[in-house]
Amino acid sequence: MDNRQRLLDCALELFSLRGYDAVGVREVVEAAGVTKPTLYHYFDSKRGLLEALLQREAGRLLAEIVPCAVYQGDLVLTLENILRAYFSFVQTHTECYRMQLGMYFSAPESEGNQAIRPYAAIQHQLLEEVFIQAAENHGNLRGRHARYAAAYLGVVNAVIGLYLNEELQLTDELVYQTVHQFMHGIFS
């Protein structure tokens, strides 16, 4: 493994465990077994390291989600497929998702939050598009796509948060239950 890759992998592990703001450059380079000038050669700064890491990991996440976010006339099936894609990603890239959630829910002025926002916006836009397309078949969705996308992404992240805290397992039954509750509410 080359130094650049090792730095990215060590940063991912450390940022996932303790949060971006709590980890210093010295800790990353020591974990990677390189020097600070090596980190600065590849990334210019700690923020540059984070940007490269997010770009790599967001590409992996989007590669799983985008094909599932194609609406083909069945909203429940589409939402189930999207949730399965998230579950699949989280199970193979647990550290990445933990890191992303930590940054997303950190203070808006923090570097981590500012860095993750564009990637969160892409996910939100994908979901909005699903609801916009579904509105063609379900008129009651029309004009509410932004709220529905935010609500669904919130449900996805809440369920994944419970998984990351070892409070539940990601199963097909959970996919069904989560989408069913989202679609029909708590009285279903």
C-alpha positions in Angstrom: 0.0 0.0 0.0 1.4 3.4 -0.9 1.7 6.3 1.6 -1.3 8.2 0.2 -3.6 5.2 0.6 -2.2 4.5 4.1 -2.8 8.1 5.1 -6.4 7.9 3.9 -7.1 4.6 5.6 -5.6 5.7 8.9 -7.5 9.0 8.8 -10.7 7.2 8.1 -10.1 4.9 11.1 -9.2 7.8 13.5 -11.9 10.2 12.3 -14.5 7.4 12.7 -13.4 6.6 16.2 -12.9 10.0 17.6 -14.3 12.6 15.1 -12.5 14.8 12.7 -12.0 17.7 15.1 -10.5 15.5 17.8 -7.8 14.1 15.6 -4.6 16.0 14.8 -2.2 15.7 11.9 0.5 14.3 14.1 -1.8 11.4 15.2 -2.6 10.6 11.5 1.0 10.6 10.4 2.1 8.5 13.3 -0.6 5.9 12.7 0.3 5.8 9.0 4.0 5.6 9.8 4.9 8.6 7.7 6.0 12.2 8.3 4.0 15.4 8.3 5.7 16.6 5.1 4.5 13.4 3.4 0.9 14.2 4.4 1.3 17.8 3.2 2.8 16.5 -0.1 -0.3 14.6 -0.9 -3.0 16.7 0.7 -1.7 20.2 1.6 -3.6 20.2 4.9 -5.7 18.2 7.3 -8.8 19.6 5.5 -7.3 18.4 2.1 -6.9 15.0 3.6 -10.5 15.0 4.7 -11.7 16.2 1.2 -9.8 13.4 -0.5 -11.2 10.9 1.9 -14.7 12.1 1.5 -14.4 12.1 -2.3 -13.2 8.5 -2.2 -15.8 7.3 0.2 -18.7 9.2 -1.3 -17.9 7.7 -4.7 -18.3 4.3 -3.1 -21.5 5.2 -1.5 -23.0 6.7 -4.6 -22.0 3.8 -6.7 -24.3 1.6 -4.5 -27.2 4.1 -4.1 -27.5 5.7 -7.6 -28.6 2.5 -9.4 -31.2 1.9 -6.8 -32.6 5.4 -6.9 -34.2 4.9 -10.3 -37.9 5.2 -10.0 -39.7 2.7 -12.2 -43.3 3.1 -11.1 -43.2 1.4 -7.7 -42.3 3.8 -4.9 -42.2 1.2 -2.1 -39.8 -1.0 -4.1 -37.6 1.9 -5.0 -37.4 3.0 -1.3 -36.6 -0.6 -0.3 -33.9 -0.9 -2.9 -32.4 2.4 -1.7 -32.4 1.3 1.9 -30.8 -2.1 1.0 -28.1 -0.2 -0.8 -27.4 2.0 2.3 -27.4 -1.1 4.5 -25.0 -2.9 2.1 -22.7 0.1 2.1 -22.7 0.5 5.9 -22.0 -3.2 6.5 -18.9 -3.0 4.3 -17.8 0.6 5.1 -18.9 1.0 8.7 -16.1 3.4 9.6 -16.9 5.7 6.7 -20.6 6.0 7.6 -19.9 6.5 11.2 -17.5 9.3 10.3 -20.0 10.9 7.9 -22.8 10.9 10.5 -20.5 12.4 13.1 -19.5 15.2 10.8 -23.1 15.8 9.5 -24.4 16.2 13.1 -21.5 18.3 14.3 -21.7 22.1 14.6 -22.5 23.8 11.2 -19.4 26.0 11.5 -17.1 23.0 12.0 -14.7 21.9 9.2 -16.2 18.4 9.3 -19.7 19.6 8.8 -18.8 22.0 6.1 -16.9 19.3 4.2 -19.7 16.7 4.5 -22.5 19.0 3.4 -22.0 18.7 -0.4 -22.1 14.9 -0.1 -25.2 14.9 2.1 -26.8 17.3 -0.5 -26.2 14.8 -3.3 -27.9 12.1 -1.3 -30.8 14.4 -0.6 -31.1 15.4 -4.2 -31.2 11.7 -5.3 -34.1 11.1 -3.0 -35.8 14.3 -4.0 -35.7 13.1 -7.6 -37.3 9.8 -6.6 -40.2 11.6 -5.0 -40.5 14.1 -7.9 -40.8 11.1 -10.3 -43.2 9.3 -8.0 -45.5 12.4 -8.0 -46.3 11.6 -11.6 -48.2 8.5 -10.3 -49.1 9.9 -6.9 -50.4 13.4 -7.1 -50.4 13.8 -3.3 -46.6 13.8 -3.3 -46.4 16.8 -5.6 -44.6 19.8 -4.2 -43.5 17.9 -1.1 -40.5 16.1 -2.5 -37.9 18.1 -0.4 -39.6 17.3 2.9 -40.1 13.6 1.9 -36.5 13.3 0.9 -35.3 14.8 4.2 -37.6 12.6 6.2 -36.6 9.5 4.4 -32.9 10.2 4.7 -33.5 11.0 8.4 -35.1 7.6 8.8 -32.3 5.9 7.0 -29.7 7.6 9.2 -31.6 6.9 12.4 -31.8 3.2 11.6 -28.2 3.1 10.6 -27.3 4.9 13.8 -29.0 2.2 15.8 -27.0 -0.4 13.8 -23.7 1.4 14.4 -24.5 1.5 18.2 -25.2 -2.3 18.0 -28.8 -1.9 18.9 -30.2 -3.7 15.9 -29.3 -5.8 12.8 -29.7 -4.7 9.2 -32.1 -7.3 7.8 -34.6 -7.6 4.9 -37.3 -7.6 7.6 -36.0 -4.2 8.9 -36.0 -2.9 5.3 -39.7 -3.9 5.0 -40.6 -2.5 8.4 -38.8 0.8 7.9 -40.2 1.5 4.5 -43.7 0.4 5.5 -43.7 2.7 8.6 -42.3 5.6 6.5 -45.0 5.1 3.9 -48.0 4.4 6.2 -47.1 6.0 9.6 -47.0 4.7 13.1 -50.6 3.5 13.0 -50.0 1.0 10.3 
